């Protein structure tokens, strides 16, 4: 029981933060768009007006980190897949923005940040700028994909997917397990996170599920993978053919 009680405050904080993000989804989307526009401005400014000044470079670097950090924070609570895509995208965008402020100093790359010099740009300079631009827009595409997966996954679904109402009806007959808040009778035993009771192959795929189906004290419940369940009286329901867990998908219609 001590293990279950110690995990309760963490679960409460996590649930509270997730609820706050859920209530402000529209605001987060607007802020993400503003952050992307500012990052685009920083990229254009660095590519068009190259100035090698340490103070300016440090300011741009810090400002870019704040912007990409906010974008990632608005995505990370939505799941593993959009988070991984987002972090790859923001790293590419950040690196593309600061690259013009830290040019190579070897003989192949003349100091093209110095003003008032009358020499034509070498192929190495052009290649560096093209690479910076390609990295930025590749990162921008990955960030856009992660935002779509996180907030509007329906845009990526097939047209003949089941309607949301039909999908919800399948799971509406199962009660949701509320981390030992609603107990049957006088049951009282040690609790553990649901995913800690799963097999190793299940934990690799747990990001797919919003809830998994499990029998608790003989009654079928929908259980959050991070939720607390009785150690001895929890039995997960599996598909007879594949042996995989049965549960409500986090992205209905996208993953079978």
Buried (B, 14 or more C-beta within 10 A) or exposed (E): EEBBEEBBEEBEEEBEEEEEBEEEEEEBBEBBEEBBEBBBEBBEBBBEEBEBEEEEBEEBBEBBBEBBEBBBEBBBBBBEBBBBBBBBBBBBBBBBBBBBBEBEEEEEBBEBBEEEEEEEEEEBBEEBBEEBBEBBBBBBEBBBBBBBBBBEBEEEEEEEEEEEEEBEEEBEEBEBBEBBEEBEEEEEEEBBBBBEBBEEEBEEEBBBBBBBBBBBEEEBBBBBBBBBBBBEBBEBEBEEEEEEBBBBBBBBBBEE
